[in-house]
Amino acid sequence: MDQTGHPVGTLIKSHGFRGDMILKGTAETLDNIKEGMPLFFEIEKQRVPFFIEKISVDPIAGSANVKFEFIDSDRDADRYRGCAVFAETGAKIISNAEERNELDLTGYSLKDEVTGRTFNVTNSIPDPENPLLVLDAEEGEVLVPAKADFLLKIDHEYKKIIAEFPPGLLDQD
């Protein structure tokens, strides 16, 4: 895994005696964490994966009660107190508003990490079933899915999008 990852939060303490832990972060980020997903604990400057068995988010507190595989006691959980937690870059932690495509991304630039090409977003089509971005390309307009699975990062300050589209998606044959 690359060492950049998406910061999720910090393990602040054990919860109960069966290995549950309290993960402090932002409600927006924690809402995107799902059961079965790996999170990476930073231990001695290395990122170690742990898979989530159960998660319960408290959006008001900005924390989650998380049970990880192979952490089965409060003693096990206490070993990881204070660890920073990350999601892998491919996990695409994107805010709920972005995932529902409620944001108009018109005027943003989009770089596809697969092809290395950069496009201007000329329009956003917020269809609930299939939200689309309209890209200005050399060969004309290109429609691409505005799905969270493809959008790695959206930088609103600089109006830039980093995407990773499946190979062949941008081919216009």
Beta strands, then each sheet from edge to edge (+ up, - down):
strand 1: 6-15
strand 2: 20-25
strand 3: 38-43
strand 4: 46-58
strand 5: 63-68
strand 6: 84-87
strand 7: 109-112
strand 8: 118-125
strand 9: 132-137
strand 10: 140-145
strand 11: 151-155
strand 12: 160-163
sheet 1: 1+ 2- 5+ 4- 3+ 6- 1+
sheet 2: 10+ 9- 8+ 7- 12- 11+
end
